[in-house]
Structures are given as structure tokens and as C-alpha cells.
């Protein structure tokens, strides 16, 4: 019987280790899915913005004298921004930076477009246009909310996989830290864009 004791102890330790790894895995998988789900919400908000742009551009095209070059720049920036896809299960800082740069290009083009609108009183007075711009503002706010929520769930996940003893299993199980959505350099300065539609 004594010769079986070491084998029983080893088997017991293996079973305990297996149960612990399973427990860690079962805790981290839902957290990682939460990060992926929240990233999908970020992308959905950006997609909503991209979907509004054709309507804004088409409304502006109705005004013959409106600068076509500005409309082309917005359309091209939209195309570039919607072409960047990120795998939510493997969000790297490089992918996030590329995504953010494309979205920033679109934001910049939209800012120029809105600045140009100020020179067209008839367009600014157009009810359809005003509603589109209001919807764009609401969407921009939603984007900010979703990015912040993404960072919160990414922080929770990243903290969990770094805590001892979870960190010992996380690497073996293939759980890697998620990148954060960070503000761009200079973003603390507000853009010089006004949403003044004038008096009706």
C-alpha cells in the first residue's frame, strides 16, 4: 500500500492543478468575451457615423456651388476608415493605432466639411441637414462613451491576467493583454468647429 501513496499524491496534485486551470480559464473566457463584445459596440458606433456621412454629403450636393473637393475628401476618408478591421480577440496596440488614425482622418475631414457649411446659410437652414448634424453629434458622443467602456473592460481583463496566481495560468492558457484606446496627441485641444445654425 505504501508504494501507491506517492502515485495517489501525484494524481491528486495533477487533479487539483487541472481543476485550478479550468477555474482560471472559466473566469477569463467571459471576461475576454466582454472585451470583444464591447469592442463590437465601439465599431458599431463608428459604423453609425460612417452611415450618416453619405446622407450629409448628398444633402450638401444639392447646393450646386458647394465645394466638391471637400465632399470628395470626406467620402475618401470614410472609405479608408471603414476599410480597417480589427480582430476583437487579438487587439494589438498597432492595430488600434491604425484604426484610430483612419478614424481621425475621417474626423478631420468632417471638421473641414462642417467649417465649410458655415458659409452656406441656405444649407444651414435646411431641416434635413440640421437633423443629420444633430445625429452626427449624438453619434460622436456615443463613440466616446463606447470607447471609455471598452477601456474599462479591457482594464478589468488586463488586471485579472496580471494578478498572482492567475498570471501563472493566463500565459499558459493563451490569454494576452488587450490594447487600450488612447487619446491622440493634441486631442486635449478642442477643434475650431462651430455648430451655429443661425436664427430661423
Secondary structure, 3 states (H helix, E strand, C coil): CHHHHHHHHHHHHHHHHHHHHHHHHHHHHHHHHHHHHHHHHHHHHHHHHHHHHHHHHHHHHCCCCCCHHHHHHHHHHHHHHHHCCCCCCCCCHHHHHHHHHHHHHHHHHHHHHHHHHCCCHHHHHCHHHHHHHHHHHHHHHHHHHHHHHHHHHHHHHHHHHHCCCHHHHHHHHCCCCCCCCCCCCCCCCCCCCCCCCCCC
